[in-house]
Amino acid sequence: MAMVSGWADDPEIDAAFDELCKADAVAFGGVGIANTRGPATKAFYKVRAEGPRYLASIHRLLDQASPAGRVYAATLLTAIDVAAARRAWDRLATQDDTLERFHGCVVDQIPISQYARDELTRMGVSPDPAPAPETRPAESAVTVTGATNTRLAETVHSGAMYPAVNSVAARQAIIAAFHSEPRIVVVTARDERQFVESLFPEVLPPTAVYVCRESRGGGQGPHFDLYQAIVHRDYPFVATLNLAGDATVVSAVLDRTLASYYFKHYPQPTKTAYTARRLVSALTLSQSGRRPPAAVRIGTGVGMIIPQREYALPVVHDVRPDAEDEQGSDGLFLKFIVPRPDDDSLATVESLGFTRWEPGIDWLDADEVRPTPTVPPLD
């Protein structure tokens, strides 16, 4: 990891942040038989003694430090700003890095996500969602209030009732979906801006939230997405917001044997791989046997968060538009991602037809606001 200088206006504090940035283990006391504090531990206490004076630099650690350094940063925030600390632990709860942790002479390894979930539990925040209600068609339209896009508010259709995108229940469900069996989390949104700002807080340059406007047509058929290598580690998912048209969604985790076959024979997302992705996805859904995948209903204002974690089995999903929908069978939705802050990832999302998101666009009136993709699709 490249060293980043200029943390503080004091050389000693600057050096302490450098130590935290490159820390290779977490220890809050002495280690070994001699019970000696290491450089990172000393640096932690030196920064902590300064309190909120270097709050901006502590936030920088969350983006730029090693896994251990990010834990030190979130721990520092816990003593300064509980709300900011909770947001920091939420971010770390979606990350897959492993770190070493010392308890005197004992050292163990723990995923940073598990460390963060433990801290959230200590703060009284359960990372596990409450049992989901039985999925069934709602008897009334989804409630949309205070929408800035009046066209979106006026076109709400019947659908399933799901937690609001900015609710505690939605946040807990999203975290759980990343750390148990992957699954799609379905939420409702008051409007497009609430959807984006709730799911992608604190996105900093050089990256941004990117959006793609797509017509669903007759449905793509069963498939899974391949955005795992380009999504930001703090936002390892694709989020879609349904703008028009009702549909039914079925999903299941890709069969492990079929996943092994696919990734062995199709390591690159070519046109042939696109076809193979649909075949193995259809086989996964057909092999559900006695436990067919549960169907959920989506209407206008309903969003889906689809995990995109590296080294985890992807989620197969099949969105089936209602042929008798008043809006027609095409449907319209927005797809959002945050790419990693490197040139290759940023270039890839643009070649896939994504553009930087800005609030205020009337997507329902846009004739064609999506650039033409120049590479094979990843979905």
C-alpha positions in Angstrom: 0.0 0.0 0.0 1.4 3.4 -1.0 2.1 5.7 1.9 -0.1 8.8 2.0 1.4 11.9 3.7 -0.1 15.1 4.9 -2.5 13.7 7.5 -2.0 16.4 10.1 -0.3 19.7 10.9 2.0 18.0 13.5 4.9 15.8 12.4 4.3 13.4 15.3 0.6 13.0 14.6 1.4 12.7 10.9 3.8 9.8 11.7 1.1 8.2 13.9 -1.4 8.2 11.0 1.2 6.7 8.7 1.6 3.8 11.2 -2.1 3.3 11.4 -2.4 3.4 7.6 0.0 0.5 7.2 -0.9 -1.4 10.4 -0.8 -5.2 9.8 -2.6 -6.2 13.0 -5.0 -4.9 15.7 -3.8 -4.7 19.3 -5.0 -2.4 22.0 -2.5 -3.5 24.6 0.9 -5.1 25.0 1.7 -8.3 23.0 4.0 -11.2 23.6 5.7 -12.3 26.8 7.2 -8.9 27.2 3.8 -7.2 27.0 5.2 -4.6 24.6 3.0 -2.1 22.7 3.7 -2.1 19.0 4.1 1.0 16.8 0.5 0.9 15.6 -0.9 0.5 19.1 1.2 3.5 20.3 0.0 5.5 17.2 -3.6 4.6 18.0 -3.4 6.1 21.5 -1.5 9.1 20.3 -4.3 10.0 17.8 -7.0 9.1 20.3 -5.6 11.6 22.8 -6.2 14.4 20.3 -9.9 13.7 20.1 -11.9 15.2 17.2 -9.1 17.5 16.1 -8.1 15.1 13.4 -11.6 13.8 12.5 -11.1 14.3 8.8 -7.9 12.3 8.8 -9.6 9.5 10.7 -12.2 9.3 8.0 -9.5 9.2 5.4 -8.1 6.1 7.1 -11.4 4.3 6.4 -10.7 4.7 2.6 -6.9 4.4 2.4 -5.7 2.2 5.3 -5.0 -1.5 5.6 -7.7 -3.7 7.1 -6.2 -3.3 10.5 -5.9 0.5 9.9 -9.6 0.7 9.0 -10.5 -1.1 12.2 -8.4 1.4 14.2 -10.1 4.3 12.4 -13.6 3.0 13.2 -12.6 2.4 16.8 -11.3 6.0 17.0 -14.7 7.2 15.7 -16.6 5.2 18.3 -15.0 7.4 21.0 -15.7 10.7 19.1 -18.9 10.4 17.1 -21.2 7.4 17.7 -23.3 8.1 14.6 -20.3 8.3 12.4 -18.8 5.2 14.0 -22.0 3.2 13.3 -21.8 4.3 9.6 -18.1 3.2 9.6 -18.8 -0.2 11.0 -21.7 -0.6 8.6 -19.2 -0.1 5.7 -16.7 -2.5 7.2 -19.4 -5.1 7.6 -19.5 -5.4 3.8 -15.8 -5.9 3.3 -14.1 -9.3 2.9 -10.5 -8.6 4.1 -9.0 -10.7 6.9 -7.0 -9.1 9.7 -4.9 -10.3 12.6 -6.0 -9.5 16.2 -3.8 -9.7 19.3 -4.9 -10.5 22.8 -1.7 -10.5 24.8 0.3 -13.6 23.6 -2.7 -14.9 21.6 -3.2 -13.9 18.0 -6.1 -14.9 15.7 -7.4 -14.0 12.3 -10.9 -12.6 11.7 -12.7 -11.3 8.7 -13.1 -7.5 9.0 -16.8 -8.0 8.3 -17.2 -10.2 11.3 -15.2 -7.8 13.5 -17.5 -5.0 12.4 -20.7 -7.1 13.0 -19.4 -7.8 16.5 -18.9 -4.1 17.1 -22.4 -3.2 15.8 -23.8 -5.8 18.2 -21.9 -4.2 21.1 -23.5 -0.9 20.0 -26.9 -2.5 20.3 -27.4 -2.8 16.5 -28.3 -6.3 15.4 -26.7 -7.2 12.0 -29.3 -9.9 11.4 -32.7 -8.9 10.0 -36.0 -9.7 11.6 -37.9 -12.6 9.9 -39.4 -11.3 6.6 -43.1 -11.2 6.3 -44.9 -13.7 4.0 -44.5 -12.5 0.4 -47.9 -12.0 -1.2 -49.4 -9.4 -3.6 -50.4 -6.3 -1.7 -54.1 -5.3 -1.7 -53.3 -1.7 -2.2 -50.8 0.4 -4.1 -47.3 1.1 -2.8 -47.4 4.4 -0.8 -45.3 7.2 -2.3 -45.2 10.5 -0.5 -43.1 13.6 -1.0 -41.7 12.3 -4.3 -39.6 14.9 -6.2 -40.4 13.0 -9.4 -44.2 13.4 -9.7 -44.3 11.1 -12.7 -42.8 8.4 -10.5 -45.4 9.1 -7.8 -48.3 9.0 -10.2 -47.4 5.6 -11.7 -47.3 3.5 -8.6 -48.8 0.0 -9.1 -49.8 -2.8 -6.9 -46.9 -4.8 -5.6 -45.4 -6.5 -2.5 -44.8 -4.4 0.6 -41.2 -4.3 1.5 -39.2 -2.2 4.0 -38.3 1.4 3.1 -34.8 1.7 1.6 -33.7 4.0 4.4 -35.1 1.9 7.3 -33.2 -0.1 9.9 -34.9 -3.3 8.6 -33.5 -2.7 5.1 -30.0 -1.9 6.3 -29.9 -5.1 8.4 -31.3 -7.2 5.6 -28.6 -5.9 3.2 -25.8 -6.6 5.6 -27.1 -10.1 6.3 -27.3 -10.8 2.6 -23.6 -10.2 2.2 -22.6 -12.5 5.1 -24.8 -15.5 4.9 -26.2 -17.1 1.8 -26.3 -14.4 -0.9 -29.8 -13.2 -1.7 -31.7 -10.3 -3.3 -33.0 -7.7 -0.9 -36.2 -6.0 -2.0 -37.0 -2.5 -0.7 -39.3 0.4 -1.5 -38.3 4.0 -2.2 -40.1 7.3 -2.0 -38.2 8.5 -5.0 -35.1 8.0 -7.0 -33.0 10.4 -5.0 -33.9 8.7 -1.7 -33.0 5.3 -3.2 -29.5 6.5 -4.3 -28.6 8.5 -1.3 -29.7 5.8 1.1 -27.8 3.0 -0.6 -24.7 4.9 -1.6 -23.8 7.4 1.2 -20.4 9.2 1.3 -19.3 8.3 -2.3 -16.1 10.2 -2.8 -14.1 11.2 -6.0 -12.5 9.9 -8.1 -15.5 7.5 -8.3 -19.2 8.3 -8.3 -22.6 6.7 -8.5 -23.2 5.5 -12.0 -26.6 4.8 -13.6 -27.9 2.9 -16.6 -31.4 3.2 -17.9 -32.8 0.0 -19.4 -36.1 -1.2 -20.9 -36.9 -4.7 -19.7 -38.6 -5.8 -22.9 -39.9 -9.3 -22.6 -37.4 -10.1 -19.8 -33.8 -11.2 -20.2 -34.6 -14.6 -18.9 -32.6 -16.3 -16.1 -29.2 -14.8 -15.6 -26.6 -13.6 -13.1 -24.4 -10.5 -13.0 -20.6 -10.3 -13.3 -19.9 -6.9 -11.7 -17.9 -8.4 -8.8 -14.5 -7.3 -10.1 -15.4 -3.6 -10.7 -17.8 -2.6 -7.9 -16.5 -0.6 -5.0 -15.6 -2.7 -1.9 -17.8 -0.4 0.3 -20.8 -0.9 -2.1 -20.5 -4.5 -3.4 -23.8 -4.7 -5.1 -26.0 -3.6 -8.0 -29.1 -1.7 -7.1 -32.1 -1.5 -9.5 -35.1 0.8 -9.2 -38.3 -0.1 -11.0 -39.7 3.0 -12.7 -42.6 1.5 -14.7 -44.2 -1.8 -15.2 -45.0 -4.7 -12.8 -43.1 -7.9 -12.8 -42.5 -11.1 -10.9 -38.9 -12.0 -9.8 -37.6 -15.5 -8.9 -34.1 -16.0 -7.7 -31.7 -18.6 -6.3 -28.0 -18.9 -5.6 -26.1 -20.4 -8.6 -25.6 -24.1 -8.3 -22.0 -24.7 -7.2 -21.3 -27.4 -9.8 -22.7 -25.2 -12.6 -20.7 -22.2 -11.3 -17.5 -24.3 -11.4 -18.3 -25.3 -15.0 -19.1 -21.8 -16.1 -16.1 -20.0 -14.7 -13.7 -22.7 -15.9 -14.9 -22.5 -19.5 -15.9 -18.9 -19.7 -13.4 -16.8 -17.8 -14.2 -13.7 -19.9 -17.6 -12.1 -20.5 -17.8 -12.8 -24.3 -21.0 -13.2 -26.4 -20.7 -16.9 -26.0 -20.4 -16.6 -22.3 -23.5 -14.5 -22.3 -25.5 -17.4 -23.8 -23.9 -19.9 -21.4 -24.8 -17.7 -18.4 -28.4 -18.0 -19.3 -28.3 -21.7 -19.8 -26.7 -22.5 -16.4 -29.0 -20.0 -14.8 -32.0 -21.7 -16.2 -30.7 -25.0 -15.0 -30.2 -23.7 -11.5 -33.8 -22.5 -11.3 -35.1 -25.8 -12.8 -33.1 -27.9 -10.3 -34.7 -26.3 -7.2 -36.8 -29.5 -7.0 -39.0 -29.7 -4.0 -38.2 -26.2 -3.0 -38.8 -23.9 -6.0 -37.5 -20.4 -5.6 -40.0 -18.0 -4.0 -41.5 -15.4 -6.3 -41.7 -11.8 -5.3 -43.7 -9.0 -6.9 -42.2 -5.7 -7.9 -44.0 -2.5 -9.0 -43.1 1.1 -9.5 -40.9 2.4 -6.7 -39.6 -1.0 -5.7 -35.9 -1.6 -5.7 -33.7 -4.7 -5.6 -30.2 -4.9 -4.1 -28.2 -7.8 -5.7 -24.9 -8.8 -4.0 -21.8 -8.7 -6.1 -19.1 -10.2 -3.8 -16.0 -11.6 -5.2 -15.4 -15.3 -4.5 -19.1 -15.8 -3.5 -21.7 -17.7 -5.6 -23.7 -15.2 -7.6 -27.5 -14.9 -7.4 -29.5 -16.1 -10.4 -32.6 -14.0 -11.0 -35.3 -14.0 -13.6 -37.5 -10.9 -13.9 -40.8 -11.7 -15.7 -42.7 -8.6 -16.8 -46.5 -8.7 -16.6 -47.8 -8.9 -20.1 -51.1 -7.3 -19.1 -49.5 -4.4 -17.3 -51.1 -1.0 -18.0 -47.7 0.4 -18.9 -47.1 -2.3 -21.5 -44.8 -5.3 -21.2 -41.6 -3.4 -21.7 -41.1 -1.9 -18.3 -38.4 0.5 -17.3 -35.8 0.5 -14.6 -32.6 2.2 -13.5 -29.5 0.2 -12.6 -27.0 1.8 -10.2 -23.4 0.8 -9.2 -20.3 2.5 -7.7 -17.1 1.4 -9.4 -13.8 1.0 -7.7 -11.6 4.1 -7.8 -9.2 2.9 -10.5 -8.9 3.8 -14.1 -9.8 0.3 -15.4 -13.0 0.0 -13.4 -14.1 3.5 -14.3 -13.5 2.9 -18.0 -15.3 -0.5 -17.9 -18.5 0.9 -16.4 -18.6 3.7 -19.1 -18.0 1.1 -21.8 -21.0 -0.8 -20.4 -23.3 2.1 -21.0 -23.3 3.7 -17.5 -23.1 7.4 -16.9 -22.6 9.4 -13.7 -25.8 9.8 -11.9 -27.3 13.3 -11.3 -30.6 14.0 -9.7 -33.5 15.6 -11.5 -33.5 13.7 -14.8 -37.0 12.7 -16.0 -36.1 9.2 -17.1 -39.7 8.4 -18.2 -39.5 11.1 -20.9 -36.0 10.5 -22.0 -36.0 9.1 -25.5 -32.5 7.5 -25.2 -30.2 8.6 -22.4 -28.1 5.5 -22.3 -24.8 5.4 -24.2 -24.3 2.5 -26.5 -22.3 -0.3 -24.8 -19.0 -1.1 -26.5 -18.3 -4.4 -24.7 -20.2 -7.6 -24.0 -22.7 -7.2 -21.1 -22.0 -8.3 -17.5 -25.6 -9.1 -16.7 
